Amino acid sequence: MPVKLSKSITKIDRVTKKVSIEHDYMHVRSKKDLIEKYNNENTRPKDKRKIKIELVKRGGVVFNWGLLWKNYYFG
């Protein structure tokens, strides 16, 4: 099943009263948009984890956590 980034949106056409559902899937977003959302400070850790997995799956983005943890613990 595809990974969703946010909740689904239900739209109702005012003229025909037809209901349509829009899903916000991760694979539809551009790489630039995902990187901006990942770097935003208001993004939940759960969403950051999902974005990181998607970016690594697409390739071209490398996360080097070893240096971050080393600098965090050892100054």
Secondary structure as GFF3:
##gff-version 3
##sequence-region A 1 75
A	DSSP	beta_strand	9	12	.	.	.	ID=ss1
A	DSSP	beta_strand	19	22	.	.	.	ID=ss2
A	DSSP	three_ten_helix	26	28	.	.	.	ID=ss3
A	DSSP	alpha_helix	31	39	.	.	.	ID=ss4
A	DSSP	alpha_helix	45	58	.	.	.	ID=ss5
A	DSSP	alpha_helix	65	74	.	.	.	ID=ss6
###
